[in-house]
Amino acid sequence: VDHPSAREFVANLITRIVHKRQAQLPLAELRADPVFQSAFGDDPRAPFQRLLEAGVLAVGGSDFAPRLRFTHERLLEYLLAQYYDAQCAEGNLGEDCLINMARDSWNFPALWGAALTLLLLGKNADQFILLAESEFSEARQLATEGLAALFQDDASLAVSLANRLLERPSIEGKRVALFAASLMGETGFDLFRSASGSREASARQTALVVINAIYHHDPQIV
């Protein structure tokens, strides 16, 4: 999206998607809205036409109620991440920004990918710990998925974060580290062995609990 008018159109679409909590928007409603009318011209250089031809946007739904969406879900998540990053920086979502995003994703699924994108781009150890030790299950799940995804990009950092969580007193954090470890291959087994042989009783007990949970979910992993 290299044209200023197209970028403005995308920014307005993202704002509307956030406000509506919908990844797809009624095309007729957008065409009738003064904010968007200039983007829907017959000129092939109009932002709407440009983005359709570039494969950035797509029109779906029925002929009677067409809806506009971003063609690729990952692109939508990245654009949402940019939007929420600015909102978080301005303090508009509260101190625990990513936690709030994770919890809101129940009503707005694309927000989960956006939160995960922000977490991985930031690579902030304190943020991982905050999520992993949160009282909210959505935050802990985000930390688990984040650690597993981070391992694919930066294995040493992911393992370092997992070890930090295992060394901290929080049981929730230990569980996050080990559930993520189950997705890290042989390196993950080393983390389990470390926890199982720990002098700390809570680490050993947590390892047993997580192994039992994984076994009942997918016995082939254990």
Stockholm file with secondary structure:
# STOCKHOLM 1.0

chainA/1-222         VDHPSAREFVANLITRIVHKRQAQLPLAELRADPVFQSAFGDDPRAPFQRLLEAGVLAVGGSDFAPRLRFTHERLLEYLLAQYYDAQCAEGNLGEDCLINMARDSWNFPALWGAALTLLLLGKNADQFILLAESEFSEARQLATEGLAALFQDDASLAVSLANRLLERPSIEGKRVALFAASLMGETGFDLFRSASGSREASARQTALVVINAIYHHDPQIV
#=GR chainA/1-222 SS CCSHHHHHHHHHHHHHHHHHTCSSEEHHHHHHSTTTGGGSCSSTTSHHHHHHHTTSEEEEECSSSEEEEESCHHHHHHHHHHHHHHHHHTTTTCSCHHHHHHHHTTTCTHHHHHHHHHHHHHCCHHHHHHHHTCSSHHHHHHHHHHHHHHHHHCHHHHHHHHHHHHHSSCHHHHHHHHHHHTTSHHHHHHHHHHHHTCSCHHHHHHHHHHHHHHHHHCTTTC
#=GC SS_cons         CCSHHHHHHHHHHHHHHHHHTCSSEEHHHHHHSTTTGGGSCSSTTSHHHHHHHTTSEEEEECSSSEEEEESCHHHHHHHHHHHHHHHHHTTTTCSCHHHHHHHHTTTCTHHHHHHHHHHHHHCCHHHHHHHHTCSSHHHHHHHHHHHHHHHHHCHHHHHHHHHHHHHSSCHHHHHHHHHHHTTSHHHHHHHHHHHHTCSCHHHHHHHHHHHHHHHHHCTTTC
//
